[in-house]
Amino acid sequence: MRVDLYEKVWIALSLLMLLGFLGAISVSVFVHGISLPGAEQRIDPKTVVNEPPFATPGIRETGPGEYEVYLLSMVWSFVPNEIRVPAGARVTFHATSRDVTHGFTIHGTNLNLMLIPGLVATGTATFNKPGEYLFICHEYCGLAHQTMAGKVIVEEKS
């Protein structure tokens, strides 16, 4: 079977592109350490509301300008749904879902978590400017999905 030169060139270019993509992925994984997000820990979604630290979700100061938030999502709310921190605060969010898959994203930051029942997702954001930062569920979770929202209120340093 005879393969035309034009076809050989396109086959070669396609193979080179595949090798280039494989090389780019390899560099991102092995050189830059980029990987898929993993679960920090596992937790039983049926008993999560009775197990520390999710038994008392909320904000905790861990050091000067450092905070941790334990956030629980459920149809159709976040607990807590209002978080107050001073400007310049670095906040680490530990979040999970009690029932179905939810999303958690804070506008004005690059924080974006997938909240899967049984897994604890973790992400960190720094809030330098005072104001209100809305957080929402970005994974469709049922009839009243659009009501799943809350806010981070960043206050002036005193």
N, C-alpha and C positions, 0 to 999 in steps of 0.2 A: 504494500500500500504506500503510495507516494503522499508525503505531507508537504504542502506548499510552504515556501520560505516565509510568507506572511503569517501563516499559522504557527510556524516554529518560533518566530519572534514573539508572538503573543503568549505562547506557552512559556517561553523563557522569562518574559516579563512577569507573568503570573507567579511562576515559581520564585523569582527574585523578591516579589512583594511578600509572598508567604514567609520566606526566610527573613526578610526585614521585620515583619511583624513579630515573628518568633524571637528574633534578636532583641527587639524593643521590650517585649514582655520579660525576657530573661534578664535584661539589664535592670528593669524596674523592680523585679523581685530580688535578685541576688546582689545588686550594687546599692540600690536605694532602699531596700527593705520594705517595699510596698506590698501589702497583702490584703486579702479579703478580711473584713471585720470578723472578729470571733466573739464568742460569749465570754464575759469576764467570769461568770459563775452561773450555776444552774440553781433554780429554786422551784419548789412545787407550786404551781399556780392556784391549786385548790386551797393551800394553807398560807399563801404569801401574806395575807393580811394579819396573820397571827405570829409571823416570824420576824424578829429584828433583822435589819433596821426598817423593813417595810411595814412593820406593825405601827410605827409612828413616823410616817413619811413627813418630810420637811427639810429645812435647811439647817446645817450645822457649820459653825466656824471652826476650821482646822488649824488656822494660823493667821498671821497678819495679812489681810487681803486675800485669804484662801478660804473657800467654802466648798462644802459638799451638799448636794441636794439628792435626797432619796425620793423618787417620784413614782407613783403608781398610776397606771392607766387602766381604765375600765369603761365599758359601754355606759355612758358617753361623757366621760369626764376625766380630768386629771386631778390627782391629789398629791400635793397642793396645786391649786390653780392660780395662786399669786405668790410670787417670790420677790423679796426685797433685799437688795444688796447695795453697798456703796460703790460709787464710781471707781473704776480700776480693779474691781474684784475679779479674781480668777475662780470660776465656778466649775466644779466637776459634777456632772449629772450621772447618777446611777438610776436607771429606769427599767421597769418591767411592766408586763401586761398581766392582768388577772384573768382575762377571758379570751379575747380574739387578738389577732395581729393589729397593732396600731402603729402609727408613725409619730415622730416627735421632731419638729424642726422649729428653730427660733429665727424669726425674721431679723435681718441685719447681722447675722453671724453665719458661720459655715457649719454650725452644728446640725446634724441630721441623723437621727437614730431610727432603727427599725425595732419596735418593741414586740417581741414574740413571747407568748406565754411559756414560762419555764426557763427563760434566759434573761440575764441581767445585762443590759447594754450600757456602755459607759462612753461619755464624751465630755470634752472640756471647752469652755468658751470664756473669753475675757471681755468684760463690759467696761469700756473706757469712758463712754459718753453717757451722761445722765439722760433719762427718758424712759419710755415704756417700750419693751420689746415683746411683741406678740408671739406666743408659741401655739402651734396647732397640730392636729393629727392629720397627716398627709396620706394615710392609707385608709381606703374606704372600709368602715367598720360597722355599717348598718344604717338603719333608718334615720337616726339623729346625728350622724357623723359630723355634719356641719356645725354642731353646737360644741364640739370638743375643742376648746381653746382656753388659754390662760395667758398670763403676762409676767414678765420679769420687770420689776420696777427698779431702775437704777437711780439712786439718790445721790445728791451732791455730797462730797466728803465733808464731815463736820469738823 
